[in-house]
Amino acid sequence: MVPPISNSAFIYLDEAGDLGWKFSAPYRNGGSSRFLTISAICTPETKSHLPKRIVRNIYRHFGWSPSVEHKWNSLDSTERTFCATELRKLCDSNPDIILHAIVVKKHNVLAHIQADSNKLYNYMVRLALIKRMAKHDVVTMIPDPRSIKVRSGNSLHDYLQTVLWFEEKASTNLLTCPQDSAMCKGIQLADFLAGMVQAYFEDNVSRDFMTIQARLNLNRLFF
């Protein structure tokens, strides 16, 4: 029997929204976001440079300084539309680059789950990505270390590795390599993706979401 060909993947991970639970005031005016989005850009290892190239091209197109990170929340509508179009082109040209997102409707999250936001976050990542991860021999997951997902140390990594081995029966070796998004263009593209999805649910802005929707694997939780 011929052994399967080894395959490795990179996953750039980021989120939009927050894990606050104050719904008595409007969002951005004393209140929490009503939704939380986690996004991921999954690439074969051989194409892990392409998300970074797209972001560099976006910076060049708008004449942005490469030394200053541009987050989705700071972009105007023209810049956002261009980013969505470039991301769609990337996926159309490379069908093996996969976009994932999971969105939580926070109003419906039970109080005991709200009390441990890290577990909610970990479960969201699992629900969105575990089947994708299980398809590969090696997965390198690259989150931003400033995010809430790493505040509990290695809990996300250990949780996902345990699920892969014992529930998915996969031999996947998971590597978690946090990088500051300011230094990682792949995470910056994941931030753009999270922003497109979050804007659709939080603000009912559909334009950029519709651009990438056909290439997006979307999970909804607590809807």
C-alpha positions, 0 to 999 in steps of 0.5 A: 500500500502506497503511504499518503502524501504528506501535506501541511497547512498554515492557518492565520487566525483573528477575530472581530467584536469583543467578549464583553456582555453589556447589552444595556447600552449601544455598541461603540457607545458604552455597550458590547458588540452583539456578535463575535466573529473568528476568522481563519485563512487556511493555506497549503504550506506551499502557498502560505506566502500568498496572503502576505503578498495580497496585503503587501499589494493592498498597502502598495495600492493605497500608498500605506506605510509598511511600518504602520499596521492598518486594521479593518476598523480604520479603513474607509469604504473604498479601502474595504471594498478593495480588500474584499475584492483582492481576497476574493481574487486570491481564493478564485485563483487558488481554490485550495486557499480556504476561508472560514469564519464562525459568528456567535450571537452573544445575546443567546450565550448562557450566563455560565458560558459567559463567565469563561470566555476563553472556553467559548473562544476555544470551542468556536475555533474547534467548531470552525476549524477542526475538520479542516485541521484533520485533513492535514498531517501538520497544521501551523496555526498563527494567532495574534498573541495580544488576543483573548485566545492565548490568555490561558496559555496553551489551553487552545493548543492543547484542547485542539490537539486532544480533539484531533487525536482522540475525537477526530482520530487524526494524526495531525500534529498541531503547531501554534506559533503566535505572531504580532499582527503588526509583523504578520501580514497573514494575520492582517488579512484574517483581520480584514476577513473577520471585519467583513463578516462582523460588519454584515452581522453587527452593522448590516453592511453586506457589500464586502461580505457578499463579495467573499461569501461564495468562498467562505465556510461560515458557521453560526453559533447560538443563533 
